Amino acid sequence: MHVAFPLESGNVQVFLRPYAKDGALVLKSPRGPFGGDGAYVVVEDRGRGFAARVPVHETFRVYVDPVGVVRTDHLLQLWNATAVRFHYRLEPTVEAGR
């Protein structure tokens, strides 16, 4: 999976490797060499493009809980340190008037 986040003169691109584990979909941007899955910053300066791998690593675990609610655990690490940890819950909503 590929996601991009805009910057002033470029963007951050994250390439996530998908796989299944214990009934969940896992998306991971692992550590590794330039050119592999992971996070990159891409900038343009005077018509020239530059890219560098950045030490940001993410893991998303998407699963359905025992009562049928879709949930996601999201871990963002900077080098080996946990920077942010999120937990998402997706539930259907009832539209007004229905």
N, C-alpha and C positions, 0 to 999 in steps of 0.2 A: 504494500500500500504506500502511496506517495502523497504527502501533504506539503503545502508551501504556505509560508507566512510572509507578507510583504514587508520590506524595509524601504527606507528613503531611496537608496540607489541599488537595490537588489532584493534579496529575499533569503529566508532560512528554509531549507528543504529537508524534510525528514523522510527517510525510506524505512518503512517498518516491515519486518519479516513476519508473515502470518503462519501460525501452526495451531493445531488442536491439542489440548491437554486436559485430562480429567473432565471432559464434557464441555470445556470452555474454549472460546476463540481467544488466542493470545496474539498480540501484535507487539513486536519488540524491535527497537533500534539498538542493536548491540554495539559493543566496542569492536574495533577492528581497523584494518588499514584503509587508506583512501581508496574510494571506488566501490566499497562494499556497502551493505545496508547500514544506516546510521544517520546522523545529523550533519548538515553542511551549511555554511554561510556562503552565499554567492553575491558578488558585488560587481558593478560596472564602474570603471573610472576612465574617462577620456576615450570611450569607445572600446576599451579592452575589458574582458571579463576575467574575474578571479574567483576561485573556489577554495575553501579550506574545510577540512573536517573539524567539527567542534566537539568538545567533551561532554555533550549532553546525551543522555541515554534514557529512553522511555520504555515502559512496559504497560500495556493495556490488557486486562483480563476481562472479557465480556462473557457473561453467563446468565442463566435463568435460575432464580432461587427456588426453593421448594414450593412457594405459593404462586409461581408463575410470573414474577416480576423480573424484568431484564435489569441487570446490574453491571457496573463496570468499576474495577479497581484500576487506578491510574497512578503510576509511580514515575516521577521525573527525578533523575539523578544528575548531578554536576560532578564530573570525575567519579569518585566512589561515594560521595556524600548525597544523602537524600535531600533534595531541594523542596519538593512538593509531593504530597500524597493526597489524592482525591478519591472519593467514592461517589459514583453516580447511580441514580435509580430512575428508570423510565417506566412511567405508568400511563395507561390510557386516560384521557380526560373526557368528560361528558360536556358536549357543546351546549351552550345556553339555548333554551327553547326546545330541546329534544326530549 
